[in-house]
Amino acid sequence: MFRITLLFVILFTGCQYNPNKDIPTSNSGVTIATAVVKPQSNGLTTEQSNVRNRIQMENIPGSIKHLYIISAYSGQVLIYSTVKGKVTSSGKRLTPKTVLAANANGGASAKGCRVNIGGKNYRTSEVLGDDGTYGSSIPYIYWFDTKGIYHQHYVSGGQIIHISNKPIPIKSVVLNMELQTLGKTK
């Protein structure tokens, strides 16, 4: 009985139930805030438009981006490279990382989305992203530059990654990937 009471206290500490309202209320009496978001003339919110425009821009065949890795301490551009297409995070996948062991051909009671891997049907609880991939972003990024050269970069402390569809004016670059050709500069 003590364990059940302790569990109840732990679970509901910091949140009060108000029987008169179905609104979460903190111990101090503060309730949840809401906002009304009006869509633009195209029917989308600004956030939805930004996401849609980014996905469309990143998937324009032959598009070129510019990658800058900047020191958070000095502001110095440490690495510059062109990017053919887009920069991708290492966690992105074409198939889900996990599948359920249940029969994928099951009826309505089967849980998860059907996915075919190697000619076999499985079910997964993972959701296919807007970009058509599974997975999450970081811990490293990779890209192909305009010369088709593959680059892989592990992000660690003190780095700011900036990607633009237009070059930005910078005074100097520590490592300019565009000037490197098999160990020789142009």
C-alpha positions, 0 to 999 in steps of 0.5 A: 500500500505504501508503494502505491501511495508513493508512486501516486505522489511521485507521478502527480507531484507538480500537477494538480487535477482541477475537477472543474476544468480539464486544463493542466494546472501547476501547483502555483496555479498557472494553467496552460497557455494557447495561441490561435495560429492563422494560416497564410493565404495558401492555407499553410502556417509559416512553419509549414511553409518553411518546412515545405520550402526547405524540402522542395529546395533540398530536392532540386536536381543539381542544386548546390549548397555552401557549407561553412563550419565555424568556430564558436570561439573565434568566429573563424571559418574552419572548413568551407565546401560546396555541397551537391544536393544537401548535407545528410546526417549519419542517422538517416536511413532508407529502411527503419532501424527496428521492425516488429517480430509479428507477422506483417501480413496480419489483419487490422489488429497488426500494429505499425506500418508495413515495410518491405525489406529484402522482399519480406514484409515487416511492420515498424513503429517508425514513421517515414519522414517528410524527406522519405527517410527514417532516422534522426539527425547528427552525430556526424554529417556527410555530403558530396561536393560539386566534384563528386568528392565524399566528405564526412564530418564529426561534429564536436564542441565549439562548432557551428554548422552553417549551410546556405544555398548562396555563398556568403562573404568570408575573409578567410578559411582554414581548410577550403575543400574547393582548393584541394585536388589530391593533396595539391592546390589549384 
